[in-house]
């Protein structure tokens, strides 16, 4: 059977290369979370992250780099990742330096940055002279990033299981990882259709049964479990809606998979509108997402998904 990458052609290559030269301006952390800092330090770091992101979007990469270097020296995972991206691209006044980039990516991945784990995995796995040690480390990092919910990593891991070059071939595992990626990645939906059509009836039945079981376990509304993140409480509903739009602009990758709801409370004389976003399937997932949002400068509070408080 032809490899899936050959079937899909250039489409499969595009997702592996997408975003490789662009720093991540906000990512969801993997386990373990970054150790908490004092609130004043965290607020200051978040403000610097936002300033660096604004510089980068404006094309002022050297100014963004200066901020990321300061934060990277303090161990901030996203700054480490962004600085590594500049070294890989030779941008922002920095030379191309693969070794330096890999060292920074290793620090960022160890601190819980899934995009760093994914990027480092690709560097290790795609190297023409990759050693067996590099391949094993790359697969471990790729699995970590995929398990953290990064669609591009899920896509790449699915290909590895399907083609059977990096891992023992497992069509069912390939289907499951591609289905997870397809929830957010349009390209993965095309790949999922190709995988499904090439599977045997027995493989397809086993894969779909496992996917149904997984989705049932993760559905918060079925069991009353799951968590929302309460973000802000304001007197004006329009202000809450505007706040949500600002979150989407400044931390879109952290909230793209979450649904907002605005809850009305208070009294007619003193109304209060709360913004909650979610749901997230577990306390751990909610805590990790909340930590990422706080790193991006947004406060949050965990509430049960069926709570109206």
C-alpha positions, -999 to 999 in steps of 0.1 A, spaced: 0 0 0 13 34 -9 24 57 20 -3 82 30 22 111 25 25 100 -11 -12 97 -15 -18 132 -2 13 146 -19 22 182 -11 -7 187 12 10 165 39 42 184 35 26 218 40 13 212 75 47 199 86 63 232 74 35 255 84 45 281 110 81 269 113 95 304 109 69 322 129 71 325 167 41 313 187 24 342 203 5 320 228 3 282 232 -13 258 256 11 243 281 16 205 285 21 186 317 39 195 339 28 232 341 53 259 346 60 265 383 40 295 395 56 328 399 47 357 422 17 375 409 36 408 403 63 390 383 37 371 363 18 402 355 50 420 344 61 391 323 26 389 306 28 426 298 62 421 282 49 391 262 21 413 248 46 440 240 69 416 222 39 401 203 29 436 192 65 444 180 66 411 161 33 417 143 44 451 134 76 437 118 98 451 145 115 418 151 147 430 167 126 448 194 106 416 200 138 396 202 152 419 229 122 412 251 122 375 244 159 373 253 151 389 287 122 365 294 141 335 281 169 342 306 142 339 333 130 306 319 97 317 303 88 288 279 71 308 251 100 333 250 124 304 248 104 289 219 101 323 201 138 330 204 146 295 191 124 303 161 144 334 153 177 314 155 162 288 131 151 315 106 181 338 111 158 367 119 157 396 142 195 403 138 204 367 149 224 343 127 210 309 117 221 286 145 205 252 146 224 240 177 215 271 197 178 267 186 177 231 197 191 240 231 164 266 235 137 243 223 148 216 248 144 241 276 110 253 264 98 217 259 110 207 294 91 237 308 58 225 292 56 243 259 40 218 234 49 237 203 85 236 213 82 198 218 67 195 183 92 217 166 121 199 183 106 166 173 105 176 137 141 187 138 153 155 153 131 132 131 136 149 98 174 152 100 191 133 73 217 119 97 194 114 127 208 89 151 186 62 168 188 83 200 175 114 181 147 93 166 136 80 200 137 115 215 118 129 186 91 103 189 88 109 226 85 147 221 60 143 192 38 121 214 40 146 242 29 174 219 1 154 204 -11 143 238 -11 180 249 -37 186 221 -15 202 194 -33 194 161 -2 196 139 16 171 162 -15 148 162 -14 149 124 23 141 122 19 112 147 -10 98 128 12 97 97 39 80 116 15 52 127 0 49 93 33 48 73 51 25 98 85 41 92 91 57 126 68 35 146 53 0 141 24 4 117 -9 7 135 -39 18 113 -62 21 143 -38 44 162 -33 64 130 -71 68 126 -76 79 162 -48 105 161 -59 119 127 -95 121 140 -83 142 170 -63 165 146 -93 168 123 -114 185 150 -93 216 145 -72 211 114 -90 211 80 -61 193 62 -65 164 87 -101 159 76 -89 151 41 -62 127 55 -88 111 77 -110 103 48 -81 87 29 -71 66 60 -107 54 65 -111 44 29 -79 24 29 -86 5 62 -100 -29 63 -136 -33 76 -124 -47 109 -98 -20 114 -124 7 106 -149 -9 131 -124 -10 159 -112 25 153 -146 40 152 -157 21 184 -127 35 202 -133 70 189 -169 69 200 -158 57 235 -133 84 238 -157 112 227 -183 99 252 -159 100 281 -148 135 271 -183 150 268 -188 171 299 -226 176 295 -233 139 296 -220 134 332 -222 169 347 -184 169 349 -160 192 331 -150 228 338 -155 263 325 -130 292 330 -146 323 344 -127 352 330 -142 385 340 -173 400 357 -184 435 345 -215 457 349 -220 461 312 -228 432 288 -214 449 258 -181 454 277 -180 416 284 -185 409 247 -158 433 238 -135 417 264 -141 383 247 -132 398 213 -99 411 228 -91 377 241 -96 362 207 -73 388 192 -45 385 218 -47 348 227 -66 332 199 -47 299 200 -56 295 237 -93 300 232 -101 289 197 -115 256 209 -136 271 237 -171 284 236 -181 316 254 -211 322 275 -222 354 292 -242 349 325 -264 376 338 -266 382 375 -267 408 402 -298 430 406 -317 453 382 -300 483 399 -266 467 399 -264 441 371 -233 418 367 -223 399 336 -198 371 338 -178 357 309 -172 319 311 -154 299 284 -151 262 279 -159 234 285 -127 216 294 -130 179 302 -111 178 335 -97 199 363 -62 192 352 -69 204 316 -87 235 330 -58 243 353 -33 240 325 -54 263 302 -59 288 330 -21 289 336 -16 296 300 -41 324 299 -26 340 330 8 338 313 -8 357 284 -22 384 308 -58 372 314 -71 362 348 -94 331 352 -112 311 378 -123 274 375 -160 266 378 -179 234 371 -195 233 336 -230 232 350 -224 261 374 -241 294 370 -222 311 397 
